[in-house]
């Protein structure tokens, strides 16, 4: 059957020689045209369409490119599933939790955090503002209180211990001293906590922090801001480490100084209430509004207060993901830099790789 001219509306745009087939184009030998069409026969003349090159040397190249493309796509999908899944790991006790924490493989561009709020029946567990976190290069502990006191030997690495104030649910002198002795960590302490550590920790490993002071040590920068709580000079901390900015809100109320922090904090650890006389869901919400963090992790409060904050953020339209952690839960948030997700980066690089292979093959032809 001769060409009737109907094939023109299916005509495919010009491609790279045999790679027309790799991009899904088909050729009609009667109409002498490449078309984009789902069927096996030409919609114009009814002749069977060719979906691959005829010459052997071109067919070999075509199959190689197709196999390469399938492999790249499969690998990309596997990596995307792996990276874009929030890794959630639970442990049965602190020793097991620390073992899992240190064994977690954190890549550059990732951060892992574990809330130390176990033992809910105790003051330290319910009120815990304690976290241990790691990047690809550093491990930090914030307000660990005595929650790690029985498992100090399980601490494999700790670069710094940060203390926001001297209350017992945030700071335990004996535990801090043992942790520092086990790891050699630098201890950064508020004015109220500092005296209990003087003479018991090497001078070059003990730093007293005051509001609006900053310190940098081996890739970690810490800036202190004045907090509101009934102790001597309580502090907020802004931490910069390996490309991440992390805010720790102690168990304070909101203060106007937080408006001076550049919005777009990567992770904000915010207190939601009990048993603090100053922290509350509404104060935590004001912190979120000021900081505009990518990820919010609740702490220092009961489950209802944590949920209240999550509801406030959702109703406000603020584009922050709120995570209400479980005790000893390992959290590896993927929303830390949502403006350019890792999955998008991988797909972009995969596409560039495929195109470069095709271009090189065409030039060799």
JOBEL-V583021 format. One record per backbone hydrogen bond with DSSP energy under -0.5 kcal/mol. NH is the residue of the N-H (numbers start at 1). CO is the residue of the C=O. E is the energy in kcal/mol with one decimal. If there is no record, write none. Layout:
BEGIN
nh = (NH/NH)
co = (CO/CO)
e = (E/E)
END
This chain:
BEGIN
nh = (8/9/10/11/12/17/19/20/21/22/23/24/25/26/27/28/29/32/33/35/36/37/42/46/49/50/59/60/61/62/63/64/65/66/67/68/69/70/71/72/73/74/75/76/77/78/79/80/81/82/83/84/86/87/87/88/89/89/97/98/99/100/101/102/103/104/104/106/107/110/112/113/114/115/116/118/122/125/126/127/128/129/131/132/133/134/135/140/141/142/143/145/147/149/151/152/154/155/156/159/160/161/162/163/170/171/176/177/178/179/180/181/182/183/184/186/187/188/188/189/189/191/192/194/195/196/197/198/200/201/205/206/207/209/209/212/213/215/217/220/221/222/223/224/225/227/229/231/233/235/236/237/238/239/239/240/241/241/242/244/246/247/248/249/252/253/258/259/260/261/264/265/266/267/268/269/269/270/270/272/272/273/276/279/280/284/285/286/287/288/289/290/291/292/294/295/296/297/298/298/299/300/301/306/307/308/309/310/311/312/313/314/315/316/317/317/318/320/321/322/323/323/324/325/328/329/330/331/331/332/338/340/341/345/346/347/348/349/350/351/352/353/354/355/356/357/358/359/360/361/362/363/364/365)
co = (5/6/7/8/34/15/16/17/18/18/19/21/20/35/50/33/27/28/28/26/10/35/47/42/40/27/55/56/57/58/59/60/61/62/63/64/65/66/67/68/69/70/71/72/73/74/75/76/77/78/79/80/84/85/332/86/87/330/93/94/95/96/97/98/99/100/101/104/105/107/134/331/132/329/130/116/119/119/122/123/125/169/142/114/140/112/138/133/160/131/162/170/144/146/148/149/151/152/154/139/139/186/141/188/167/167/172/173/174/175/176/177/178/179/180/159/205/161/186/187/207/233/232/190/191/193/194/194/197/197/202/203/187/189/207/224/210/222/220/217/240/215/238/213/236/234/227/229/231/164/225/248/223/237/246/221/239/244/219/241/239/267/237/269/249/228/255/256/257/258/291/291/245/245/295/247/267/268/297/299/300/300/273/251/271/280/281/282/283/284/285/286/287/288/265/266/321/268/296/323/270/128/126/302/303/304/305/306/307/308/309/310/311/312/313/314/313/318/294/320/296/321/322/323/115/326/89/113/329/87/335/337/338/341/342/343/344/345/346/347/348/349/350/351/352/353/354/355/356/357/358/359/360/361)
e = (-1.0/-1.0/-1.7/-1.1/-2.4/-0.9/-2.8/-1.9/-1.3/-0.7/-1.3/-1.9/-2.4/-2.6/-2.5/-2.4/-0.6/-1.3/-1.2/-3.2/-2.5/-0.6/-3.2/-1.6/-3.0/-2.9/-2.4/-2.3/-1.5/-2.7/-2.4/-2.0/-2.5/-2.4/-2.5/-2.3/-2.5/-2.2/-2.3/-2.6/-2.3/-2.5/-2.8/-2.5/-2.4/-2.2/-2.5/-2.7/-2.5/-2.2/-2.9/-2.9/-0.6/-0.5/-0.8/-0.6/-0.5/-1.2/-2.7/-2.8/-1.9/-2.3/-2.5/-2.6/-1.5/-1.0/-0.7/-0.9/-0.6/-1.9/-2.7/-2.7/-2.1/-0.9/-2.7/-2.1/-2.2/-0.6/-2.4/-2.7/-0.5/-0.6/-2.0/-1.9/-2.8/-2.7/-2.5/-2.7/-2.1/-3.0/-3.1/-1.6/-2.1/-1.6/-1.3/-0.6/-1.7/-1.8/-0.8/-2.9/-1.0/-2.6/-2.8/-2.8/-2.2/-2.2/-2.5/-2.4/-2.2/-2.6/-2.4/-2.3/-2.1/-1.8/-3.1/-2.1/-3.3/-3.2/-0.6/-0.6/-2.9/-0.6/-0.8/-2.1/-0.6/-0.8/-1.9/-1.0/-2.0/-1.0/-2.2/-1.2/-2.9/-3.0/-0.5/-2.6/-1.9/-2.3/-2.9/-1.5/-2.6/-3.0/-2.5/-2.7/-1.8/-2.1/-0.6/-2.7/-0.8/-1.4/-2.8/-1.7/-2.6/-0.5/-3.2/-3.0/-0.5/-2.2/-0.8/-2.2/-2.9/-2.7/-2.4/-2.5/-1.9/-1.4/-1.7/-2.1/-1.9/-1.3/-2.7/-1.5/-0.8/-2.0/-2.5/-3.1/-0.5/-0.7/-1.8/-2.1/-0.6/-2.3/-1.8/-0.6/-0.5/-2.5/-2.2/-1.7/-1.8/-2.2/-2.5/-2.0/-2.6/-2.8/-2.2/-1.7/-3.4/-2.8/-0.5/-2.1/-1.5/-2.2/-1.0/-2.1/-2.2/-2.2/-1.9/-2.0/-2.4/-2.3/-2.5/-2.2/-2.5/-1.5/-0.9/-0.7/-0.9/-1.8/-2.4/-0.5/-3.4/-0.5/-0.5/-0.8/-1.6/-1.9/-3.1/-3.3/-0.6/-1.1/-0.9/-1.4/-0.6/-1.8/-2.6/-2.4/-2.3/-2.5/-2.6/-2.4/-2.3/-2.2/-2.3/-2.6/-2.3/-2.0/-2.3/-2.7/-2.2/-2.2/-2.4/-2.1/-1.9/-1.6)
END
